[in-house]
Amino acid sequence: MRAEDFIFDSLLVAKACHSNGNLTSMTTTIDNAGRIVIPKALRDQAGLFPGTEIEIQLRNGHLEIEPVATITFEKRGRFLVAVAPPGTTPVEPAAVDDYLNELREGRVR
């Protein structure tokens, strides 16, 4: 570890771990108000930006944090089209076709 890998604050000490140039994990301390600081590099990789609504779940003894999927609708011509929030990875048309085929195969006739 290098000195740059440590972030010091009055209530927070974080140790960052890097893999292939990507920030993959961290150890941190929760402050007195219950806050956790997520390093900018990790926020960027996860698509988290200021104001992003997140969902926190306890699953199998582990906390999972992920952005809440918020979809808005825009009128384009005579159609209403679902629009994903900024930073969302678009779904490939082939993935949509695969999903629709799975739904069709699972239908009871």
Protein Blocks (a to p, Z undefined) as FASTA:
>chain_A
ZZklpccdfkbccddddeehiafbdcddddfkopacddfklmmmnopaehiacddddeeh
iacdddddddddddehjbccddddehiacddfklmmmmmmmmmmmpcZZ
